[in-house]
Amino acid sequence: MSQTVVLGVIGSDAHVVGITILEQAFSAAGFDVVNLGVQTSQEQFAEAAADHDAGAVLVSSLYGHAEQDCQGFHQVLEEAGVDAVTYIGGNLAVGQDDFEQTRRTFRELGFDRVFDSETDPEEAIAALRQDLEITPTESERVSISS
């Protein structure tokens, strides 16, 4: 499966710092990153994923309205012919008191993995390697075990 990931902030959210950090972390981990930036529509995610034959689509949202922004997201991907792992992370719900409920909500929307805003990028990278069945290189194994 492709090591290309499409990354962006969905909907009207304009928080850019998180995806900049993720872009740097995923690039350093050997992934080809297509960063769509902020205020990205579902259709822009689908078009970029199809154009780049992405193995994964990573959605970020920090303003608390991701559930509304992601309604029908997987249908849009499917209609564009995208068969990719989908992750979402950030501050996904206003008053996100019970993250397990938030996780269930986004799993029901079709996301393969759901991360909260406190997730370390290395955790997402490890999950993506597992989901895409990518084994780390020798130098990566050495740095991980150090």
N, C-alpha and C positions, 0 to 999 in steps of 0.2 A: 504494500500500500504506500501511497505517496507520503513523503515527509514534508509536504507543503501544508502550511496552516494559514487559514484566513482568520484575521483578528480584527475586531472592531467594537465600538460602543454603539449599542442599538437604540433606536428611537430618538427622542429629543435630548438625550443625555449628552452633555458636553464635557464630561470628566476625561481628561486626556492622560494624566500622569500614570494611572494604572496600566493602560495599554502600552505606554512607552516602556515601562519597566518590563512588562510581559514580552514585548517585541525583542528587547535586548536579551532577556533570559532565554527565550526559545531560540533566538538566533545563535547565541553562544553555545546552546546545547546541540546545534547542528541542524535545526529545522530551517526550512525556507519559509520566511514569514511575509505574508501579504497583509500589511496594516492598512485597513480602510479608514482609520481615524474615528472621529466622533460623529454623532447624529447620523448613523448609518441605517438605511432601511433594510427590511427583510430581503427585498429584491436585490439590493446591492450586495448583500452577503451571498445570495444564491448565484448571482451572475459571476462574482469573483471566484467562488468555489468551483463553478463549472468551468470557467475560463482557465483556471490554474490547476485543474484536476486535483483539488485539495483532498488530503486525507483527513483533515479535521477543520471544523469551524468553531472558533472560540469567540463567544459573545460575552461582553463585559457590560455591566450596568451598575451605576452607583447611586442613582437618584431615587431608587425605591419603586419604580413603576415598570419593572421588567416583565411582570406577568402580563400586563396589558400589551406591552410591546412585542411579546413573543407568541401571542395567540395566532395560531395558524402558521407559525414559522416553519415547522417541518413539512407542511404541505407545500409551501413555497419552494423549499429545497427539493422536494420530491418532483414537483412539476418542472424544475430546472434540470432534472436528471442528476442531482447531487447525491452521492452515496458516501457520506463522510461521517466520522465520529463528531458528535456535537457536545460542547462543554459550555456552561454558563457560570459566571462568577461575579461576585461583588456584593453590594448592598442591594439585594434583590427585591425586598419588600419594605414598605414604610413600617416602622415599629417592629422590625424583624426580631421578635422575642423568642420564637420557637423555630430555630433553623431547621430542625428535622421536618417540621410541617412544610416549610419553604422548599426543602429538598424534594419532598414528595410531590408538591405542586409542579415543580419543574420537570421532574421525572415523568409525571403524567402528561406534560406538554411534549415529551419526546426526547428530552436531553439525556445523553448517556451519563454525564457526570455534572454535579452541581457543587460549587464551591462557595464558601462564605468570603467576606471581605478580608478575613485574617489569614487566608491560605497563603503559604509560602509558594512562590513560583516553582521551586524545586519539586513540590508535591504534585503540581499539575503536570510538570515535565515527566516525572516518573510514571504518572497515570497514563499520559499520552503514549509514552514508549511501550507500556504494557498493552494498551488498547490497539496500537498499530503494530504490535509485535516487533518492535525495534530493539535490538540488543545494543548496549553501549559498546563503544570502541575500547580497546585496551587502555588508552590514556584516560578515558572517562572513568573506567573501572578503578584505576589507580587513584584518581583525584577523589572519587566518591568514598573510597575506603580509607583515605588519609584523614 
